[in-house]
Amino acid sequence: MRGLFLFAVAVFMPLAVGAQGQDLSPLKPYVAIPVPDIKLTATERAWIAEKRRLTFWLPSYYAPMSSRDANGAFSGIAVEYFAVVAQALGLEADYVHFDVLNNTPAALVAGEVDILPYFSRNILDQDTDLLFSDHYYEAVSSIFARGDLDRIIQSEQDLKGLRYPWVRGGFVSDDLRAIEPIIRPVIVESQEESMRAINSGDADAVVTNLATGLYQIEKFGLTNVKLASPSVRDSRLVAMAVAPDNLILHGLVNKVLAQMDLATSLRVRSFWLDTGRLNSARNEELLRIAQIIIVATLVCFAVAMVLWNRRLQAEIAERERIEIELINSKNMAESASRAKTLFLANLSHELRTPLNAIIGFSDMIRSRVFGNQIDRFVDYANDINRSGHDLLELIDELLNLSRIEARTVELELENVKLEEVVNTAIKQLRHGALDSDVGLSVDISEAPETIHVCRKALRQILINLVSNAIKFSRAGGQVKVRLRSTEAGGFVLTVSDDGIGIPDDKLQSVLKPFEQVANPSERGREGVGLGLAICVGLARAHGAELVIDSKEGEGTTGTVEFGSNCVVIPAA
């Protein structure tokens, strides 16, 4: 739902509100909003009693959403809502200053600040795992330009070649970064200075919040600034953000916001967005636009309130779900500890076995136990060589996994013949299949001829999947390897067997490091549980994903689907 021009409500619903705010320094709300009486759980009451103070960050120059006066007091739409939250929870508010605005999400996660009362999911050009409250405002992005600018501007592409005020140290969103190559930046120190630069003729146009632009035109008497395009992007949902682990504060904020009804929201907007300039002759066009869309805006508000109420009904179920997730997280941590212990035990066995062979056979050669029987010594040397290769393979697996988890895997992408990679890998595995009395078949008849991948990585994926399939197949079983093209232009690798299969409750865990279907000592099969985890990492490095499908007692199928970027299209 798009909240188009919420400021228009203020034109038709002006309310008399006192100009003196409550004593909530450093917060200075102006709208008299009743403090809601919320029901608290025992856990929430204990958290509030221990917390006592709530640290926050707000921008100092983004009126009417948030601004800071000479005395250090904050006011604006975001402050009205945050002040009610602080009062409802009985917490004092402390402001935390940051020189670099882009550092605020990281500071939130690090615990340097408790809450960001004015934030949105798409304000930064980076992914974030922050918890966002229900939104309390929808900001519309508009283009403001010089009043004497002789150019029609309907979209951001029309800004090409124009002087654009660029705030030093401000947020750089994806939208702003997208137009950077086509504009001529003019460095300014704040968002307010952006509008003044346009009014003075030092800049030509800027994209900003519609309410912010109109507010500053009225406040600073900017007679040479016009609204060039009312809406150029999807609206931003403004909410309050907390750290991903601060579930209690997240729930408390939503409880307070849930008690603030439509009338309260209209009163806040009416006070902060009611400017006489909207009624002036110079802005008659804006007023007509507001009159046309007011009905649609109110309908959107009604729909939003219905959806909001539905979310409140699900609050109890959501909290129960969170409690269950916390219990599951605890169980997963305990399981990980057990897996680590089992891994160390398995690793000790895997290292000691070839080491004992190397030490034993080398001692026999060194001591000439069998005199000068060269043939016998050659057999021992072969055993030593094989044991050394087993050790090297195990160490390589550990190193590969460490690189994958550290995200330092460097793929050597090149155009390779798919048949060559497959044949090389399968040749290495046929001897093991024969020893285990397992049939091994390969079908590449429908596969692309040339692919663009890392040769070593694809070979490793093949070897790990096929060796796992052989290892868990019964004598007389069959392992089938198939590669084929996809309709999307990529290709799929499938390795299937008719072996012992994997229980349903183990399908996800076997893809994690050190996880195995059963204890090796119970099943008589070697390995420390790294093969599939390495496959997952190498597949993801290519933009692919390993999927395991299995039924206990019937067999397992592993599938890796590579995208079209991994296929070389033959020249016409």
N, C-alpha and C positions, 0 to 999 in steps of 0.2 A: 504494500500500500504506500503510495506517495503522498506525503503531507504537503500539498501545494499551497504556498503562500499563507501560512498560519497567521502571519502578521495581519491579514485582512480582517480577522475577527475583531481586532482592536478598534477598527474604524467604526464598527457598528455597535460595539458593546463597551463604551467607555465607562469606567467606574471611578468614583472618588476614593482615592487611597491616600492615607497620610504620608507625608514626605519624611517623617522621622522614623528611623529603623530601631529595632530592638538592640539592646546592649549584648551583642554576641561577638565582640572583637576577637579575631579580625574579620568577622562576617558582619555585613550591614544590610539585612533584608529591609525592603520598603513595604512589601505587601503583607497585610495582616492575615496570616493563614492559621486557622485553628490547628494546634498540635494534636495529631491523632493518638488515640489510646490503643496501643497494639498489645496483643497477648504474647507473652514471652515464655519459652520453655525454661526449665531449670538450667540447662546448659547455656542458653543465651544470657540469662541473668548473671550467671557466674562469669561469663566472658566480659560482660559490660562492667561488672564490679571490679574486675582485674584490669581492664583497659583504661578506663577513666578519661583518657584523652585520645582524640582522633586526629592524626596528622594528615594533611591534604596538600595538593598543588592545584593552582588555577592559573590560567594565563592572565597577565596584568593589563592587556591592551585590546581586548576583543569585545568591547561593548556592542550590543546590550547583553551578550551572553555572560561576560565576566570582565570586570575592569577594577583597577586598584587606584584609590585616590592618594593624595599627598600624605595622608595620615596612616597609610598602609591598610586601610579597610577595603574589603572586596564587596562589590555589589553587582547585580545583574540577574538574568533569568536563572542561570545555573546556581547562583548563590541562594536564591529564594528556596529552591528545592533542597539544596544541601543543608541550609539552616534548619529546615523542618526535620530532616533526618537526624541532625545533631541534637536538637531539642527533644525529639521523641525518644532517643536512646539515652538522654541525660549525659551526654559526653561533651567535653570542651573541645574546641577546634584549634589546632596549631598549624600555621602555614610553614611549608618547607620550600626553600628557593632552589631552583636549578638554572644554571647559566645556559646549558644546552638543552633545548626543549625535547629533542629526540631521546634524551636519556631517561625521561620520566617513566616509560614502561619498565625498563630494566631496574630502576630504583624501586618501583612498586613490587616487582618480583623479589628483590633483595631485602625487602622489609624496611627500606629507608623512608617510605611514606605509606600510609594505610589506604588512601582512596584518592582517585582522580574524579572529582564531581562533574567535570566537563570533558567528555571523551567520546570517540566513536570508533567502530571497528576498522573503518577505511581511512582514518586520518593519517596513518603512516604508510610507507612503502615497504613494510616488513610484516611478516607473520607474527602473531602474538597469541599466547595462550591465556590472556587475562580473562577474568570472569566479568561479564557485563550485566548490569541491572536491566530491568525493563526500561525502555527508552521513555523519556519525558518530553522530548522535543524532536522535531524533524526540520533540519536546516536545508534550505533550497539554495543551490549555487547559481549565481547570476553574474552577468557581465555589466560592469559600470564603465563608462567612457567619458571623454571630454565632451562637453556640450557642443563645442564648435567643431568636433571631428566629423569630416565629410566622408563617412564610410558606413555602409550598412553592415551591422554585426549581428549574426544570428547564431553562430556557433564558435567554438574555440579555434577552429581552423581559420576563421576570419580575422584572428589576431596576428596573422603572419606579417612580420616586418614592423609591428608596432612596438613602441617602448612600453615595457611591462614592469611595474614596481615589484621588486624581489626583496622580501624581508630577510635581512641578515640573521642567520641562525634560526629561522623559522622552520616549521614543519614542511618537509618536502614529500608530498603525497605522490602516488602513481599518476594521478590526473595532472598535477603540476609538472612532474617530470616529463610527461608526454608532450607538453607544449613547449618545453624549454628550447628545443632546437629551432623553433620557428619564430621566436620572439627576440626582442632586444632588451635584455634585463637592465633595469635601473635600480641600483641598490638603495634601499631605505631601511630605517631602523625599527619600524613597527607597522602594524596593519593600519593604524590611524594615519600614519604618515603616507601610506600608499594612496589613500583617497585625497589627501591634501596635495600630493604631487600631481595627481590628475587634474585637480581644480586649478593649480597654478600653471599647468601646461608643461611641467617637467616630465610627465608620463602621459600615455595615451589611453590605456584601458587596463582593467584588472578583473579577475574572477574572484568573487568573495560571497559570503553569506548574504542573502537578500536582506534579511532583517538588519544585519550589521551595516550594510551599505546605506540603507535608508536612514537608519538611526544617526550615522555620522554626518550625512548630508544635512540633516536638521540641526544637529548639535553644533557643528562648526560653520553652518551657513555656507555650504559649498554650492555656489550658484552656477558653477561651470562643470557640474557632474550630472550625467543623465543615466538612466537605466536603459542600456542598449539591448539586452536580451534577458527576459525574466528568469528563464530556467534552461540551463545547458547541461546539467548532469543529474543523475539520480540523487534524490535527497539523502542526506546523511542522518542516521538515527543516533541522536545524542543520548548518552546514558552515563551512568557512573561506573567506573572500573575499579576492581580490587584484584589482589594477587590470586593466582590460581589455587593456592592452598587455603585461602581465607574464606571458607565456605560459610562460616557463621555470620561474618559481616555481610557477605553477599545476600544471605537469606534475610537479615535484618533490614537492609536497604530496600529490598523488594517488598517487605511487609509494610514499611512506611509509605513507599510510593503507591502501593495498592489502595491506601486509604485516601489518597488525594484524587478527588473526583473531577469530572469534566468542568464543573463550575470553577474549581480552584485553578485548573490549568488556564481557563479563559481569563480569570482575574489577573494572573501573572502576565500573560501575554498582553492584556489590555493596558496594563500600567506601563510596561517596558516598550511597547510598540505603538503607542498612541502618540503620533507626532502631528502637529498642525500642518506640517508640510504636505501630508497626504491629501489635505483638503484645499490646498492652494491651486491656483490656476495653472502653475507650472507642472503640477502632477495630476491633472485631471485624467490623463490616460491611465495612470496606475489605479486611480480610484475606480474607473470603469471596469478595469480588469478584475479588481477585487469584488465588485458587485456581481460580475458574471459568475465567478467561481465560488462565492460564499456558500451557496447551497451544497455544492459538491464537497466543500471543505467540512461542513457540519456533518454530512453523511459519513465522511471518512472518520470523523471523530466518533460518531456513534458506533461504527463498525469496530474501531480500535478499542472502545470501552467494552464491547461484547467479548472481543478476543482476550482482553486483559482479564476480565472476570473468569473466563474459562481457565486461564493460566493459574489464577488464584486457587481454583478448585483442585488443580493438580499439585499444589504446593506440598501438601502432606505426603502424597505418594512420592513426590520427588525427593523429599527429605529422607523417607524410608529407603529409597533407592540409593541415596548417597551413603546411608549407614551400611547398607549391604555391600556397596563397593569398597568401603573402608575395611570391612571384615574380609572381603575377598583379597584386598591388597595385602592385608596382614598374612593371609594364608599363602599368597603368592610369594611373599618375602621368605616365609618359612620354607616353602617348596624350593626356592632358589638356593637357600642355605643347604638343604639336603642334597640338591643337585651338585653343588660345589664340593660337598664332602664325597659324594659318589665319584665325581670326576677325578678328584685327587687320588682316590683309591684305584680307579681304573688306570689313571696315568702312571701311577707307580708300577702297576702290573705291565703296562705296555712298554715302559722304559726298561724295566728290569729283565724282561724276557730276552730281547735282542742283545742287551748288554751282557747278560750271563753267557749267551752263545759266543759273543765276540771274545770275552775274557777267557772262557773255557777252551775254545778251539785255538786261540792264539797261544795260550799256555802250553797246550799239547804240542803245537808246532815248535815253540821256543825250547821246550824240554826234550824234543826228539823222542817222544814216548814210543813211537813206532820205528825208530831208527831212521833210515834214509828212504822210506817208502814215499816217493814223490807223489804218486797218484793219490794216496790217502791225504797227503797235505794239500793237494789241489782241491779235493773235496771240501776240506776244512776251510780253505781260503774262499771257496764259493759260498759256504755257509756264512762266513764272516762278512763277505760282500753283501749277501742278501740281508743279513741282520742290520748292517750299516744303512742300506737303502731304506729298510723299514723305519729305522730311527730318523733318517733324514725326511721321510715322508710325513712322519708324525710332527716333527719340528716345523716343517713347511706349513702344515695345517694350522698349527698354533700361530705362526707368524701371519699367515693369510687372514685368520680370524681377527688378530689384533689390528691389522691394517683396516679391515672392514669396519670394526667397531670404532676406530679412531677416524674413520672417513678419509683415509689417506690413500685409498686404492687409486692407482694411476693406470687407466686402460690404454693399451697401445692399439688404437683402432686402425684397421686396415682392410682393404678389399681382399677376401680370401675365398678359395673354392670350398664350398660347404662339404663336398665329398671328401676332400683331403683331410679336413679336420675330423670328420666322423670316422674315416678309416683308420687314422692314426690312434684315436682313442679306443676304438673297438679292438684293434689289434693287440693293444696292451691288456685288454680284459678277457680275451678269448681263453687264454690258458687257465685263468681262475675259474671260468665257467665250465671248462672241461673237467677240471679237478673236482668241482662241486656237482658234476653230472647235471648241469643246467643248460638248456638250449638257449642260444642267443641269436636273434634275427634282427636285421636292419632294413628299413624301407625308406628310401629317400627319393622315390620315383616322382613325387609331387612337390618336391622341395625346390626352392630357387637355386640357380647354379652358383651365383656369386653373392656373398653377403659382406656387410660392413660391420665387423665386430672386432673384439680383442681375441685373437686366436687362442692364446693361453687360457683366458677366462672361459671361453666356450668349451674348450677341451676339458678344463677342470670340472665344469658343470656336468658334462657328459660322463666323465669318469666317476664322479661322486654318485650321480643318480644310478648309473648302471651297476656299479660295484655294490651299492646298497641293495638294489633289486636282486643281484646274484646272492648276496650274503643272506638275505631273508627268504630265499626260495628253497623249496624242498627238492630233494633229489628227483630228477625226472621232470622238473618244472620248466617253464618257458619264460624268458625275458624278451620283450619286444621293444625295439627302438624305432620311432617313426618321426620323420620331419616332413612338414608340408607347408605350402604357402597358405596365407589367409586372404579373405576377401578384402581386408583393409590394407593389403599390400605388404604385410609383415610375414613372419613365419613362426610355426609352432613346433616345439620339441616335446615329444611325449615318450616316457619310459614307463612300461607297465610290466607287472609280474603277477604270477598266480600263487604267491607265497603265503606267509603266515598272516599278513595284513597288520593293520594298526587299529587298536580300540578307538572308539569315537572320542573318548575323553583325553586321548593322547595326540589327536591330529594336529592341534595347534602347538603343543609343547615340543614336539619332535623337531620343529623348525628353529628352536632356540638352541644356543650353544650348550653343550654338555648334557642335553636331554636325550634319553634313549627309551625305546619301547619297553625294555626290561633290563634287569641287571645282567651284564655280560656273563657273569659266573653262573647264572641260572640258564642261559640259553646257549652257551658254548660258542658265542660269536664274538670276534674281536671288534675293537673300536672304542673311542671315547666320546662319541656324539658330536663331532664337529662338521661332518660332511655336508649335511643339509643346511646348517647355518651358513656355511661358506657359499653354498649354491644361492641362498636367498640374497646374500650381500652382493655377489657377482652379477646376479640377474638384475637387481635394483640399480646397479651401476650402469646397466644398459637401458634403464627405463622399463624393465620387464619385472614380472612377479612370478614366483614359484608357488604353484597351488598343488596340494596333496589331496588325493581322493582315495579312500581305502575302506575296506570292509574286513573285519577281523575273520581270519580263516579262509578268505577268498582271494586276497591279493591287494596290490597297491598300484596307483597310477600317479606319476609326477608330471606336471605340465608347466612349461615355461613359454609364454607367448611374447615374441619380440615385435616391436613396432616397425612401421614402414621405413623408418630411418636406418634400420639395420639390414636393408635389402638393396642391392645394387641393380638398378633397372638396365637391362641390356640396351645397347645403342640400336636405334632403328636402322 
